[in-house]
Amino acid sequence: MQTILGHIDYLEASIRDFDAHLVAALDSPEEKNALALLQTVPGIDLIGAAMLLVEIGTTMAVFAKPSHLASWTGMCPGNNRSAGKRKRERQRKGNSYVRRLLCEFAQAARRTQSVFQAKHKAVAIRRGFKRAIMACAHKMLRIIWAMLLRNQPYRDATVDYDALSVR
């Protein structure tokens, strides 16, 4: 048992070292700013933001519209209908690492008091839990595109910031 616990400690230390190396590699002012902006979104922590930045980059001018970014990651919703019948939809091709990260972020964000929780509840009733997670992840990706393009932090639609700032 001591051998197994020692190996687990070794693996956890290795993960901490890799995480520290990842964050240290994002050292330019533009990357640090984007890292801080991404952490304002509910469900995104420091390591998750760093992993997302490594995959999508900081300049959103590469993607003309948020739908282009969603298509590149494979998060765009499909519409496979013919003669009024909905056919089976399969997982789209795209960047699987970004898709996995966004689904993890959506899982965490659905537990917060935010617009993502409301989105998840609304979609889960109609379409089920997993599709609701994908819908939240797609919404989050579109918000991230706008935040990085405009260089502005996240502002939740359910929070009245004017009322909070008046004292």
Secondary structure by P-SEA (a helix, b strand, c coil): caaaaaaaaaaaaaaaaaaaaaaaacccaaaaaaaaaaaacccccaaaaaaaaaaccccccccccaaaaaaaaccbbbbbcccccccccccccccaaaaaaaaaaaaaaaacccaaaaaaaaaaacccaaaaaaaaaaaaaaaaaaaaaaccccccccccccccccc
